């Protein structure tokens, strides 16, 4: 017979170390869509105090960022020890919620993902212990893309954006991935323009940090170079 683990060692380890667990939540967006999320509260959380929020996301089509599972990310634990609330959400386009939920982003990447990320932050900002004037969004790759896109198309929601290796124009991506979700550029030219972060760069408010490796062969650094050009031109 298989032996079930009772997690006694994990329980003991947690009792002897500083640890911040995940807490699941859900809410309904302004247009009636229920979304699932998780948050991690700071160590020694005090509901009478206020804390900055970091929305740490990926948000790409068919992916999921929120599971009912044990939290193991070391960086997240560090942020909790530094006094941050960390959150994630399964925005529209995520897998696991049916065809309509996933395919709503088809030919219009960025629109619904950024909407749901902004509304997640605004929902959490209603908590008395979250500082709604001190919220950040951070992601890498698709998460970097949606970080820039959300900062530009939903200004004043996030004070800071941290984008790693962002796709800033889907016409620059290197594989069939873009065509799978956006169609061919010749068949969806307006969609490609609207979904590009560079199109909306002039709307930036707040601080945006972009990091990109010159050796990235997946999201080529030309994405960031063109974004920097667009930002400089809008200043």
C-alpha positions as CSV (number, residue, x, y, z in Angstrom):
1,X,0.0,0.0,0.0
2,X,1.2,3.5,-0.8
3,X,2.1,5.6,2.2
4,X,0.6,9.0,2.4
5,X,3.0,11.8,3.6
6,X,1.7,13.8,6.6
7,X,3.9,16.8,5.9
8,X,5.2,16.7,9.5
9,X,8.6,17.8,8.4
10,X,7.2,20.8,6.5
11,X,5.0,21.8,9.5
12,X,8.1,21.6,11.7
13,X,10.2,23.6,9.3
14,X,7.6,26.3,9.0
15,X,7.2,26.5,12.8
16,X,11.0,27.1,13.1
17,X,11.4,29.6,10.2
18,X,9.9,32.9,9.0
19,X,7.2,32.0,6.5
20,X,4.3,33.8,4.8
21,X,1.6,31.5,3.3
22,X,-0.7,32.1,0.3
23,X,-4.2,33.3,0.9
24,X,-6.8,32.8,-1.9
25,X,-9.4,35.4,-2.8
26,X,-11.8,36.1,-5.6
27,X,-13.7,39.2,-6.8
28,X,-15.9,40.3,-9.6
29,X,-14.8,42.9,-12.1
30,X,-16.8,45.9,-13.1
31,X,-18.2,44.0,-16.2
32,X,-19.2,41.0,-14.1
33,X,-16.3,38.5,-14.5
34,X,-15.3,36.6,-11.4
35,X,-11.5,36.2,-11.1
36,X,-9.4,34.1,-8.7
37,X,-6.3,35.4,-7.1
38,X,-3.9,34.9,-4.2
39,X,-2.1,37.2,-1.9
40,X,0.8,36.9,0.5
41,X,0.8,39.2,3.5
42,X,3.9,40.6,5.1
43,X,5.5,38.9,8.1
44,X,4.1,40.1,11.4
45,X,1.1,41.5,9.4
46,X,-0.8,44.2,11.3
47,X,-4.3,45.1,9.9
48,X,-4.0,48.6,11.4
49,X,-1.0,49.4,9.2
50,X,-0.8,49.9,5.5
51,X,1.6,48.1,3.1
52,X,2.7,48.6,-0.5
53,X,1.4,46.1,-3.0
54,X,3.3,44.2,-5.7
55,X,1.3,42.5,-8.4
56,X,3.7,39.8,-9.6
57,X,2.4,38.3,-12.8
58,X,2.9,36.4,-16.1
59,X,-0.7,36.7,-17.5
60,X,0.0,35.0,-20.8
61,X,-2.7,33.0,-22.8
62,X,-3.5,29.5,-21.5
63,X,-1.2,29.9,-18.5
64,X,-2.2,30.2,-14.8
65,X,-0.6,32.0,-12.0
66,X,-2.9,31.1,-9.2
67,X,-3.2,27.6,-7.7
68,X,-4.2,26.4,-4.3
69,X,-0.7,25.2,-3.5
70,X,2.1,25.6,-1.0
71,X,4.1,28.8,-1.6
72,X,7.8,28.1,-2.2
73,X,9.2,31.2,-4.0
74,X,12.2,32.5,-2.2
75,X,11.9,36.0,-3.6
76,X,8.3,36.3,-2.6
77,X,9.2,35.3,0.9
78,X,11.9,38.0,0.9
79,X,9.4,40.6,-0.2
80,X,7.0,39.5,2.6
81,X,9.8,39.9,5.1
82,X,10.5,43.4,3.7
83,X,6.9,44.5,4.3
84,X,5.2,44.0,0.9
85,X,1.8,42.4,0.0
86,X,2.4,40.2,-3.0
87,X,-0.5,39.2,-5.3
88,X,-1.3,37.4,-8.5
89,X,-4.6,36.7,-10.4
90,X,-5.8,34.4,-13.1
91,X,-6.8,37.1,-15.6
92,X,-8.9,36.5,-18.7
93,X,-7.0,34.5,-21.2
94,X,-5.8,32.1,-18.5
95,X,-6.3,28.4,-19.0
96,X,-8.6,26.2,-16.9
97,X,-11.7,28.4,-17.0
98,X,-13.3,27.3,-20.2
99,X,-13.1,28.3,-23.9
100,X,-14.8,31.7,-23.7
101,X,-12.6,32.9,-20.8
102,X,-9.4,31.8,-22.6
103,X,-10.3,32.9,-26.1
104,X,-11.6,36.4,-25.3
105,X,-8.0,37.6,-25.9
106,X,-7.8,36.3,-29.4
107,X,-6.6,39.0,-31.9
108,X,-6.5,41.6,-29.1
109,X,-3.7,40.6,-26.8
110,X,-3.3,43.0,-23.9
111,X,-6.8,44.4,-23.7
112,X,-8.5,42.1,-21.2
113,X,-5.3,41.0,-19.4
114,X,-4.4,44.7,-18.6
115,X,-8.0,45.4,-17.6
116,X,-8.1,42.5,-15.1
117,X,-4.7,43.3,-13.6
118,X,-5.7,47.0,-13.1
119,X,-9.0,46.0,-11.6
120,X,-7.3,43.4,-9.3
121,X,-5.1,46.2,-7.9
122,X,-8.0,48.6,-7.5
123,X,-10.0,45.9,-5.7
124,X,-7.1,45.1,-3.3
125,X,-6.5,48.9,-2.8
126,X,-9.9,49.0,-1.1
127,X,-8.4,46.9,1.8
128,X,-7.6,49.3,4.6
129,X,-4.2,47.7,5.0
130,X,-3.1,48.2,1.4
131,X,-1.6,51.5,0.4
132,X,-3.4,52.3,-2.9
133,X,-1.0,55.1,-3.6
134,X,2.0,52.7,-3.5
135,X,1.3,49.8,-5.9
136,X,3.7,48.2,-8.4
137,X,3.4,45.6,-11.2
138,X,6.2,43.3,-12.3
139,X,6.6,40.5,-14.9
140,X,9.0,38.9,-17.3
141,X,8.6,37.9,-20.9
142,X,4.8,38.0,-21.5
143,X,4.7,39.4,-17.9
144,X,7.1,42.1,-19.1
145,X,4.9,42.8,-22.0
146,X,1.7,43.1,-19.9
147,X,3.5,45.2,-17.3
148,X,4.4,47.8,-19.9
149,X,1.0,47.5,-21.6
150,X,-0.9,48.0,-18.3
151,X,1.3,50.9,-17.2
152,X,0.5,52.6,-20.5
153,X,-3.2,51.8,-21.0
154,X,-4.2,52.1,-17.3
155,X,-2.1,55.0,-16.1
156,X,-2.2,56.1,-12.4
157,X,-3.2,52.6,-11.2
158,X,0.4,51.5,-10.6
159,X,3.1,53.9,-9.4
160,X,5.9,51.6,-10.6
161,X,6.4,49.0,-13.3
162,X,9.2,46.4,-13.5
163,X,9.4,44.7,-16.9
164,X,11.8,42.0,-17.8
165,X,12.4,41.1,-21.5
166,X,9.1,42.6,-22.7
167,X,7.5,41.9,-26.1
168,X,6.6,45.5,-27.1
169,X,5.3,44.7,-30.6
170,X,4.0,41.3,-31.6
171,X,5.3,41.8,-35.1
172,X,8.8,41.5,-33.6
173,X,8.3,38.1,-31.9
174,X,10.3,35.2,-33.2
175,X,7.9,32.3,-33.6
176,X,4.3,31.1,-34.4
177,X,3.2,32.2,-30.9
178,X,2.1,35.7,-32.0
179,X,0.3,34.4,-35.1
180,X,-1.5,31.7,-32.9
181,X,-3.1,34.4,-30.8
182,X,-3.2,37.4,-33.2
183,X,-3.6,35.9,-36.6
184,X,-1.4,37.0,-39.5
185,X,-0.4,40.6,-39.5
186,X,-1.9,41.2,-42.9
187,X,-5.2,39.9,-41.7
188,X,-5.2,41.8,-38.4
189,X,-3.2,45.0,-38.9
190,X,-5.2,47.1,-36.5
191,X,-5.1,44.4,-33.8
192,X,-1.3,44.3,-34.0
193,X,-1.0,48.0,-33.7
194,X,-3.4,48.2,-30.8
195,X,-1.8,45.3,-28.9
196,X,1.7,46.8,-29.2
197,X,3.1,48.6,-26.1
198,X,5.0,51.0,-28.2
199,X,1.7,52.3,-29.6
200,X,0.6,53.5,-26.1
201,X,4.0,54.5,-24.7
202,X,3.2,58.2,-24.7
203,X,0.6,57.6,-22.0
204,X,3.1,56.5,-19.4
205,X,2.7,58.0,-15.9
206,X,4.8,56.8,-13.0
207,X,8.1,55.0,-13.0
208,X,9.0,52.1,-15.4
209,X,12.1,50.0,-15.1
210,X,12.9,47.7,-18.1
211,X,15.6,45.0,-18.1
212,X,16.6,43.1,-21.2
213,X,19.5,40.8,-22.0
214,X,21.3,41.5,-25.3
215,X,21.6,37.7,-25.7
216,X,17.9,37.1,-25.6
217,X,17.1,35.0,-28.7
218,X,13.4,34.6,-27.8
219,X,12.3,38.1,-27.1
220,X,14.9,40.0,-29.1
221,X,16.3,43.1,-27.5
222,X,14.9,45.2,-30.5
223,X,11.6,45.1,-28.6
224,X,13.1,47.2,-25.7
225,X,15.1,49.4,-28.1
226,X,12.0,50.3,-30.0
227,X,10.1,50.9,-26.7
228,X,12.9,53.2,-25.5
229,X,12.7,55.1,-28.8
230,X,9.0,55.5,-28.4
231,X,9.3,56.7,-24.8
232,X,12.0,59.2,-25.7
233,X,10.0,60.5,-28.6
234,X,6.9,61.0,-26.3
235,X,8.9,63.0,-23.7
